[in-house]
Amino acid sequence: MSGKIVGIVILVSALIAGAALYYLQIYGFYDDVPDAQVELVSLTTQEPEEIAADNLQAIDADSSPIRFRACFTHDLSLAMATETYEMTDHTDPRNAPGWFDCFDAAAIGAEIEAGTALTFLGAKNVHYGVDRIVALTDDGRGYIWHELNDCGEKSYDGTVIGETCPERPEN
């Protein structure tokens, strides 16, 4: 009889832990970012410049520097954007939680691959080794996510960081 009780306690504990882990991973750490803005790095100044964006929805989590996601609408033409702002080759958007339904990484990736969306550098080193990537579509939609840059990839995989990387901040 006591073996059944121990087994039930272990099973219930595992279910509670699994449910808590699922909730924390999918919902728990994300917060809305009400004061988010959309910036693109200018070709002339190499500094981020704010662009007009409507219907901006953004989420972020303190648990990881690459959890930022945002969706918005814009009125820039892709031709003007390519002549004004720095493009990037980061063309693989990161998945967002399923409940953040305006950001579909597979659909965004397909648009980028089809050429109906282009990716731009939004900001360099928003966190150490992490760049902000902005994708603009030709029909006026836009998406933002964070991506590891070369310094971040080297830093997190243990490769020797070169002189071109900034000093890593102390925690």
N, C-alpha and C positions, 0 to 999 in steps of 0.2 A: 504494500500500500504506500509506504513512504517513497518508493521509487517513482510511482506515478505522480506524486505531489512534486517531487524534485523535477521530474520531466516537464510537468505543466508550468512550474515556475520558470524554468529555463526557456521554454517555448514562448511564454507570455513576455518575458524579458527581451527575447530576441525580436519579437514582433514590435514591441514598444521602441526598442533601439532602432530597428529598421525604419519605422514610420518617422521617428525623429530625424534620422539621417536624411531620409528622402525630403522631408519638409525643409530642413535647413539648407540642403543643396539646391533645391528648386525655388523656394520662396523666401526663406528666412533671412538671408544676408542682403537681399536687394532692397534698395530704396529709390524712390523717385528723385530725380534731380531737377527741381523746379527752375533753377537759375542757369541752366545749361545754355550755351550759345554755340553757334556754328562758325568755325574759323577755318580759313585755308591759308597756307603759306604762300606769300607773294613771291613771284619770280624776281622782282626787282629789289625788294628789301630783305628777302629771306626771313621775314617776320610774319606771324599769323595775323590775318585781317578778318574781322567779323563780316559775314555776309548775311543778307536778309533771309530769314527762315521763318516759316509759319508752321503751325500745328506741330511744334516740337514736343516730342515725348522722349524722355531719357531715363535710363535706370543705371545704377552703379552699385558696387558692393565694396566694402573696405577689405574683404577677405582676399582679394586678388586685384592687381592693377590692370588685368585684361578683361574684366567683367563689364566694362562700360559698353552700353548699346544705346543708340538713339535713332529716331526716325523723324523726318520733317519733310516739308514741301519747300520748293524754291522756284525762282523765276529766272535763273541764269541759263544762258544757252551753253551747251557743251563746247562749242567753238570758242566762245569768249573765255570760258573757264580755262581751256587748255593754253590760251595765249597769256593768261594773267596769273595762274596759280600753278604751283609745282605738282606735277603728277608723280605717282608712285607705282611700283610694280607689285605691291601687296594687293592681290586680287582675290584672295580667298577669305571671305568673311567668316567670322567665328559664329557658332550657333548661339542663339539667345534662348532663354527659358520659353517653353511652349506657351505660357500665359502672356508673354509680351508679343502679341500676335502681329504687330506692324513690321516686325523684323524677321524675315524668313531668309536665312542664310543661303539655302539652296537656290531659291528664286533670284536673290541678289547676285549670287555667283553665276547663274545662267545668263543674267542680263549683262554682266561684265564680260563674260566669254563671248556673247553675241555682239558686243560692241554698242549696245544701247545704254550702257552705263560705264562711266570712267571713274577711276580712283585717284584721289588727291591726298597730299599730305596735309593734315589738319593742324598738327603741332608735333614738334620733335621733343622727345623726352618729357612727356606729361608726367610720367613717373620714371625713375631711373631705368633705362633700357626699353622703354615703351613709347611708341609713337601713336598718335591718333590718326586714323585713316577715315576719309570721307569719300563715299561713293555718291555720285550724282547721276541721275538717269535723264534721258532726253525728254521724258514726259513730266519732269518737275518734281520727282520724288528724290529724297536723299536719305542716306544711312551713315551712321558713324559707329566705329568699333575701335578697340585698341589692339595693337599688334606689337610683338617683340621686334626691336630693331637689331642690328648686328651686335651691338654692345650687350643688349639684353640676352640674346641667344648665347653669346660667349660667356657671359657672367653666370647664367643659370645652368649651363652644361659643364662648367669647370674649365673651359679653354682659357688660355692666358689672354687677358684683355690687353689690347694694344694701346699705344699712345693716343690714338684718335678718339678714344672713349673718355667721357668726362669722369671725374672722381666719383666714386660711389658714395652716396651720403651715409653718414653714421646714423645708426638707429638709436 
